[in-house]
Amino acid sequence: MLFVIGAVLSVLSCFFRGTSGLVIAAAAVDGIALVVGCIAAAFSLIFKKNQASKEEKRDESEAMDRILSEVAHELKTPLTVIRGSTEVLADGAVDQEEYGEYYARILRQTDAMTKLVSDLLDATRSEDGFRMAPVPTDLSELMQSVCRDFHQTARTAGVSLHFEVRNELPLLLLDPDRMRQLAGIFLDNALKHTPAGGAITLFLEADAQSAILGVSDNGSGISPRDMIHIFDRYYKAPVERGGLASGNGIGLSVAKRITKLHDGVIEVKSEIGKGACFTVRIPLSKRKVK
């Protein structure tokens, strides 16, 4: 089964050989979710079969189900970006000189899916399934790349997407894949709650103590009754208070865990009908490259 995943991801890499692979790649994108679902089911069966007692089986099965749900949820974002880029290329809606950027975007998201599949494998060997690989990172450059990846999705939704660096940030010791995942969660969430004609801003700034990453929108906002639960796993605001019928309430809980891994603090401010702003503060004392 892992061989199948590798084969599917390899198909996407064939983009660099020309546009003739676009139709195959589009089909591969749809197939990835199904393949990962099959892997998840297989791991779940193996996991449950190997437990020594009913109590251990129940506790560890719940942990595995949680991890599988989170990985499956996080696959949606790269799949959305890949599909949007693939459709634009297939329609011939970009100039020849822009092809390289679209191919690079697809490759970045393919790498993100590869890492998520790796997380799934790690989940069979550890309780949490979350690894950190911090390296000196230019957060401004990384977030600019994330913003470019979401531009097509935002354009399709009729939402304007902006990127701002409000002052200079130092190099930080971060896991770039996790930070990309974190920003993707915020942007995906903002897009779901911002109607056509709205605006979203991904911004960076720094003060004496922290590097700050934030995503603000002028969408529907969050009810005060839901604010205290917004980062709880599986929590979904009721539809009558602006919640969505779709989704599983996992994304923001994952964002909180990624923030914690970076010694940071996550916050949200919102007003009904005026949008929301999610921010992550990362302490310079612990993450600034000396």
N, C-alpha and C positions, 0 to 999 in steps of 0.2 A: 504493500500500500504506500509506503514511503517512496518507493521507486516511482509510483504514479504521480505523487506530488512533485517530485523532481522533474519528471517529464513534462508536466503541465507548466511549471515555472520556466522550464527551458524553452518552451514554445514562445513565451512572451519575449524572451531574449532575442528571438529571431527577428524582432522588429528592425534591428539594425541592418538586416539584409535586404530590406525594401518593403514597399507597401503591399506586396502580394500576400504577405502573412497576416494582414489585418483581419480578414474574415475568420481565419483559424484562431487568431488571438482572441477575438471577441467571443467565440464559442468557448475557448479555454477559460476565459474569465468566469463565464456562467458555470463551467464544470468544476472550478476550484472549490466553490462552496459545498457542492455535493460530495467531492472527494474528501474534504476536511470533515464533513459530517459523518462519512463512513468511518474515517479514522477515529473520530470521537466515539462513535458507537462501539468500535472494536476495542478501544482502550477501556471503555466503561465496562464491557463484558469481562475482559481479562482482569481488570482491577477488582471487580466484585467476586470473581471466581477464586481469587487467591487469598481472600481474607480468612483468618483463622477462627473467628468467632462472629456471632450475630452482631454484637455490640461494636466490634472493630469494623465490621462490614458496613454498618450503618454510618458511623462517624466518618470513615475514610471515603465512603461512597459519596457522602454529602460534600466533602472537600473536593473530590474529583469533579462532581457535577458543577460545583462553583467555578472551578478553573476552566472546565470545558466551555461553560456558558460565557465566561469572560473572553476567552480566546475567540470563540465564534462571533461574539459581538464586535470585537475589535477588527475582525476581518472585513467588516462591512465598509469601513472608511477607505482602505486601499482599493477595494473592489470598485467603489463608487468613482474614485479618481481615475482608475484605469479604464473603466467603461466610458467615462466622459471623454477622456483623451482619445480613446480608440475610435469613438463615434465621430469626433471632429476630424481625425486623420482619414477615416474611411470616407467621409463626405467630401474630402478635398477642400475643407474650409480654411486651410492655413497656407501661407506662402512657403515655398521650398526652404527658405532660410530658417523657418521656425520649426521644421521637422525635428531637428536635433534636440530642442528643448522638450518637445512632446515625448520623444523616445526616452530621454533622460528621466522625465517625470514617471513614465510607466516603469522604467527599471528601478527607480527609487521605491515605488510602491510594491513592486515584486519582491524587492529585498525586505521590505517591511513584513510582507506576508510570510516570507521564509523564516524570519525571526519569530513570528507568532507561532508557526508550526513547531519551531524549536522549543518554544515555551511549552507547547503541548507535550512534547517528549519529556521535558524537564519535570513536568507535573507528575509524571509516573515515578519520579525519584525523590521528590521533595514535597513538603506540605504546601508551600506557597507557590512555587512555580515561577517566581519572579527573580530574575538575575540582574545584576548591575555590572556594567562595564564602563566606568567613568574614564574619560580622557579630557585633556584640555580642549575646550569647545568655544568657538566664536558663536555665541547665542544669536547675535544679530544676523549673521550669515545663514545660520540654520533656520531661523524663523522666517526669513525672507524666502527661503526655498519652500517651506511649508505653505506660505501664503500663495506662492505661484502655483503650487499643486492644487489649491482649492479654488483658484480663479475661475476655471471652467464650470465647476459645480455651482459656484455663486452666480455666475452669469446666466446659467440655465434656469436658476431659481429667480432671476430678476432682482438679485440683491447685489449691492456694491460692496466690494471687499477692499479694505485699506490696510496698509502696513506702516507703522510709525516707530522710529527709534528716537525717543525724546531726549536722551543724552547718552554719552558714551559708556559702554559697559566693558569691564575687564574680561580677560579670558577666565572661564570657569571650569572647574572639574565636574563634568556632567556625563551622563550616558546620553549621547545624541539621539539614539533610537527611542529611548524612553521619553525624552523631551519632545521629540517629533510626535510621538503617540499622544502625549499630554495635550499639546496644542491642537492636534487633530480632534481630540474628544471635545474640547471647548468650541472649536469652529463648527464641528458637526452638530453640536447641541444648539449653537446660535443659529445655524441655517434652518434647523427644524422649527425654530420659534420666531423667525423673522419673516414677515410676509414680503411679497414682491414689492419693490420700491423702497425697501428698507436698506439699512447700512450696518456693516460689521467692521470693527477695527481690531486688528491684532497689534498690540503695542508692547514696547520694551522701555524700561527706564531703570535708573539706579539712584539710591540715596546712600547715605553714609554707612548703613548697615546691610542693605539688601540689594540684590538684583530682582527686578519685578517684571514678570510676564503677565500680560492680561489680554482678555478678549471681551470687548463690549459690543452690545447691539441695541437697537431701538425697537425690539420686537415686543412680544406680548407680556414679558415680565413674569415674576414669580410671586405667588401669593405668600404673605407672611406665615400662613399656616403650614406651608410646605417648605419654607426656608430652613427650618430646624432639622428637616429630614433629607434635604437635597443630596447629601453625600452618603446616605445609607444605602447599602446594597439592596437591590431589587425594589427600592421605593419609586413609585410612580405617582405623580400628582393626578388627582381625578380629572377627567375630561372637563367637567363643569368648572374647574378652577384653572383651565388652560393647559392641562396635561394632554399628552398624545395617546391615542388608542393603541398605536404601535409602540415598539420598544420594550425593553425588559428591565430598565432601571439599573443598569450595570456601569455605564460609561463614567459617570462622575465619581463613583466609588473607586474605580480603577485610577482615575486622575488623583484622587486623594492619596492612594497608596504610592503612586509614582512620586508625588510631592514629598511624602514622608521619607522615601528612600533617598531623596536629595536634601534631607534635613530642613525642608521648607514648610511653609504654612500656606494653606489654601483658604481663600475667602470669597464670598459672593455678596454683592449689593444689588438690590433690584427694587423696582416700583412697578406695580401693575399698570400695563398700558404704555410704559416708558422704557422697557427693556431691562437688561441685566448686564452686570460686569463681573466676570470671574478673574481673580488675580492669584498669582502664586509668588510668594516672597521667598527667595533663596538667600540664606545668610552668607555674606561675603567672608566672614571670619572662618567658615568651614569649607567654602567652595571656590574661593578666589585662588587662582594659580599664583604661587609665590614667585 
